[in-house]
Amino acid sequence: MLDASLRVTVLNLLMDLRKRHNMSILFITHDLGQAYYVSDRILVMYHGQLVEQGPVDRVLGNPQHDYTKRLLTDVPRLRA
């Protein structure tokens, strides 16, 4: 696993390549923060089945499927 600063560098490089070459990137992750950072659209799979898809802001901001909702509630929160 890459440390946080190196991860951001790699993600920024991928996003720059995507923009410069007008290409799509299939980015597979279990990290919803990374998915939100790099994605325009997101697909959520559960037991090998596609259960939700759409613009990242809609899917993560207003999830419709119970599994997507659970993924979002299971993200650890920092306490100050």
SULPE-V705457 format. One line per field, one symbol per residue. psi: psi as a letter, one per 20 degrees, with the letter a starting at -180 (. if undefined). A space follows every 50 residues. Layout:
psi: ???
//
This chain:
psi: pqrghhggggghgghgggghjlrqpoopqiohgggghiqhqqppqpljpp iqqaphhgghhmqhqhggggghhipqqpp.
//
